[in-house]
């Protein structure tokens, strides 16, 4: 068996793993990304809402709150100018139907300010102003919270662009490479995969394995956290519809998440969803339950009564990983080994936060005593359209 030696191995190529690869490829290290699937960024990253959120929903003083706002800024100021992939600015509009939900809008506004959102990007509209701006909404809407700092992106293509930059800067990318064993000996990790011809040797492991992140950590001997899962199912409708859904319309959030949304995707199709179903079958993250389509339609009609569900193009599902102990992101080295870094619990707003998460991981790599010397000729551009 041949041994391939690296300084850092990233397990997982979703938006978070790809953003980490992009960030670390700026430095003079030998870097690898391992992906178990036949193609990169093909799990939750490929089947989600694809939204860079403003940051008003996350609970203050959490990693999700801090990194959402920082990540949003990094996307717009550092990444968009040089990394080209499909995207568009789109306002986020949270609607309220009664006084209780109107009070929740004020609560969301105050959380946004506490989370360091720019107050200029956030406002509460009364019933008249809401209906003047957004046509075809349910006439029972009494108020809305509007944020002008959100974006819709193709998160799979964003991931592929990150990976392209990493590859252009000498990172090694491995598809069809499922991790089967991790052993730490003589101060380095040895990783065996489904490929019997070689193993990986590395100083630092970054575990960004999504719904399997807790399993990978256990495999390495660090059973320090457990994830639960919410599966979200979406309906995709033809653009030939009766509503103006150019913004991102949200129901008022519940304890299960930001709520069902209605918006127009980058390709013009209308997206309605997701649901929020508790499940424990991580292998069934993408399975679809057609019985839930009725529930999605009911909520979609509550936002836009004229929404036409007779032209459903497709349905799909994705799973959000949630840390059982904290419901927050996990971005930390294991208690026993500073060289094994877990990046887990990557529920929303992971896409929004991805560039900021990558910078937090870089700090942990430095704490693991790995030298990060900047490359003089870092190739910082890519285009995946």
N, C-alpha and C positions, 0 to 999 in steps of 0.2 A: 504493500500500500504506500502510495506517494503522500508525503506531507507538504501541504501548502502553508507557508508561514506569512502571517500578517501582524500588524500592530493592533488593528481594530477590526472586529467582525460584527456587522449589524445583522440581526435575524429579523426579517420582515421588510417588505418593500412597499407598504402602504404609504399614505401621504406623510405620516410621521417618520417612518424609517427612511423614506426618500429625502425628506427635508434634512434629516440628520446626516445622511450621506453627502448631500449638497454642502452642508456646513463644514463637515470634517474634511471634504476634498480640497478645501482651501489651504490645507496644511501638508507639510512634508511627512506624511505617514503612509504606510501600506495598508490599504483599506479594502474590505470586501463586504458585499451584501449578499445574503443567502435568502432565496425565496423558494418555498416549497411548490408553488404552482407553476404551470407551464408558461405563464406570463406574469409580468410585474403589475403590482397595484390592482389586483383583480378580486379582492375580497370586499370588505366594507367600503374602502375608498372608491370602488367602481359603482357602488349602489347606495348612494345616500343623497341628501338634499343638495350637496355641493355649494353650501353657503358660507361665506366669510361673514360671521355675525359681528354686530356692533360691540356687544359686550354688556348689555344692560340686564341680561337674564341671570348670569352666574352669581352665586352667593358671594358677597364681598369677603375679602380676606381668604379666599381660596386660590389655589393655583389656576383653576379654570378662569376665575375673574381676572387675575393679574395677567396671565399669558394671552387671553383672548384679546385684550386691548392692545398689548404690546405686539402681538402677532398681526393683528389687523393693520397696524402702522407699518410693520416690516414688509408685509405683502405689498402695500401701496407704494412705499417710499424706496425700498431696496430691491424687491423682486420684480414687480411689474415692469419697471423700465428696461430690464435686461433679459428676463425670462418670459418668452412669448408662448401663450397657450390661450384657448378660448375662455373669455370672461366678459362680464358686463356689470356696471354699477346698477344696483337696484335697491330702492328704498325698502326698509322693513316696516310693515304696518301691523300693529297689534290692535285688534278690535275688541270693543266691550259692548255688551248687550244690556247691562243693568248697573245699578249703583255699586254692587259688590265688585263687579269686574272693573268698573271705572276706578274704584279705589285701588285695585290691583295695578292698573296702569300707572297711577301715581307712585305706587310702591316700586314698580319697575324703573320708572324715571329716576327715583331717588337712588336706587341701586346702581343705575348707570353712572350717575354723578359720583357716587362713592367709589365706583370702579375706575374712575379717572377718564370717563368719556368726555370728549369735547362738548360742552353744553350747546354749542351752536349746531351740533348734528342731531339733537334730540329735542322733540317737542310733543306736547299733548294738544290734540285738536278736539274741539267740541263737535257736536253732531252736524251742525251746518257746514263747518269747514271740511269735515271728513267726507261728507257726501258730495261736496262741490269738487273735491280733488279726485275722488275715487268713485267712478261710476259703476252701476250694477251691483253695488254692495247691498246686503240685506237692509231693507228700510228700517229694521228694528235696531240697527247699530246706533249707540248713543255717544260714543267717543272713540278716539284712537290715539295710540302712541306711535310716532313716526321717527325713524332713525334714517338719516341720509348717508350713512357711512358703511353700508353693507354691500356685498358683491355676490354674484352667482358665478361660479367657476366650474370648469371641467376638472374635477379633482384628480381623475385618473391621468389626464394629459399633463396636469401640473406635476404629478409625481414622476411621470416619464421624462418630463423636461428636467426635473431635479436630477434624476438618474443619468440622463444624457450628459449633464454638466459634470457629474461625478466621474462618469466613464471618460469623458474628455480630459479629465485631470488625473487619469491613471488608476481610478478605482476599478476593482474587479467585480463584475456582476454575475451571479450564478442563479439561473432558473432551474426548476425541477430538482431542487436541492433541499430535501426535508431533513431537518435536524432530528437525529435519533438518540444521540448520547452526547453528554458534555462532562468532561472530567478535568479537574484542576490538579495539576501536579508540577512540581519544580517551578512554581510561580508563573505558569502559563496554562492556558486552556487548550484542551484537545477536543475537537468537535467531530463526531462521526455522523455521516448522513446516509441517505439511501443509495449513494454512489459508493460502491465498495472499492473503487480504484484509488481513492485518495481521502485524506482527512485534513482538517484545518487546525492549524496551531496559531494561537493569538494571545496577545498580552491583555487585551480588553474585549469583553463581550457586551454589546448593547442589545438588549432584548426588547424589540419592538414588534412582537409577534401577534399583536391584536387580540382576538378572542382566545388565542392559545398562549398568551404571555404568562399566565400563572402556571400553565403546564410546563413551559420551557424553563421557568425559574425552578420549579420542583425537580425537573430533569437534571438540572445543574447542581442540585443539593441545597436549594434555598427556598423552602416552602413558606415564604414570608407573607404572602397575600393570596386572596381568592377573589375571583371575578364572578359576577352574575351578569345576566344578559337581558336586554330589551330588544326584541325584534320589531323592526318598523317596516310596514308594507306600504307600497305606493301604487297609485293608479296613474297611468300616463294617457292623456286624452289628445285627440287631434286638435291642431290649432284652429280648425274650423269650429269655433264655439261662439257662445253668445255673451262672453264677458271680457272685460278689460282687466287682465291679471298681470300687467307688466311689472308691478311691484311684488314684494313677497308678503303675502297676507297671512297673518297668524291668528288663530284663536288665542284667547288668554291662556297662559301656561297653566299646567297642573303639576302635581307632584311627580308625574311620569316624564315630564320633559316640556319642551317649548310648545307643544300642541301641534295639531294638524295644520298644514299650510296649503295655500293655493298660490301657485306662481307659474310664470312662463319660463320654460327651460331655454337654454342657449339655442336649441334647434327649432324653437317656436312651439313645440308641444307644451301642453299644460300638465303640470304635476300636482297631484293631490295626495297628501300623506305627510308624515308616516303615522301608522298606528304605534302603540307602545305595549307590546305583549311580553310578559315575563316568560322566559323559557330557559332551559338548562342544557339544551342540545346544541353544543357549539358547532357540531358538524352540520346542523340544519339551519344555519344562519340565513341562508338564502331561500329557504323553502317558503312557498306561498300558500296561504289559506284563503281560498276564494270566498269562504263564508264571511270574511271580514270586509269584503268589497262593499257590502251594503252599509256597514258602519262608516267607511270612508266617504261614501256617497252622501250619507246623511249630514256629516260634518261639512263636506264641501258645499252642499246646498245651503247650510246655515250661513256660510260666508257669502256665497253667490247663489241665490235662489234659481237663477237662469242657467246655471252650469249644466252643460249637456253631457250626460254620461252614456249616451247611446253610441259614442264613437271612441270607446276605449281601445287604445293601440296595444298596450301591454301592461303587465303588472310585475313588480319585482319587490324583493325584500332585502334588508340588511340588518345586521345585529350590532348594537352598541354595547361595548364592554364597560362594566361599572365596578369599581373597587368596592367590595362588600363593606369594608371597615369605614371608609371615609366618603364614598361617592365623589371623590376628587381624583385628579390625575395623580398617578404615581410616577415620579421622576427622581429616582434615588438609587444609589448603590446598595447592595445587600448589606445587612448588618455585619456579616462575617467576611465579606470580601469587597473592597472598594473598586475592584476591577470588573465586577459583574454589575452592570447598570440596567435596572428595570425601567422601562417606559411603558406604562400600562394604564388600565382604566381609561382608555382613550375614547370616551364618549364625546358628544358635542360639548364644547366647541373645539374639538381636536383639529379640524381643518383650519379654522380661524387661527388657532394657536400654534400650528406646526412650526413656523419659522422661529418663534420664541422658545418652543420646546427644544428645538435643535440647539439653540444657544445655551440653554440650561444644561443640556447633555454635554456640550463642549466643556463647561465648567467642571463637570464631574469627571470627564476624561483627564483634565489637568490635575484634579485631586488624586487621580489614580497614578500620578507621577509619570504620565506620558508627556514627552516634550512635543509641543505643537508650534513648529516654526512656519510662518506664512510662506506660501509659494510666491516667488517673484513674478511668475507668468501665469497666474491663475486665469483659466478660461471661463469667464463668468456669464456667457450667453448661450441660450438654446432657444429653439423654436419648434414646438410640437402643436400643429394646428389641424 
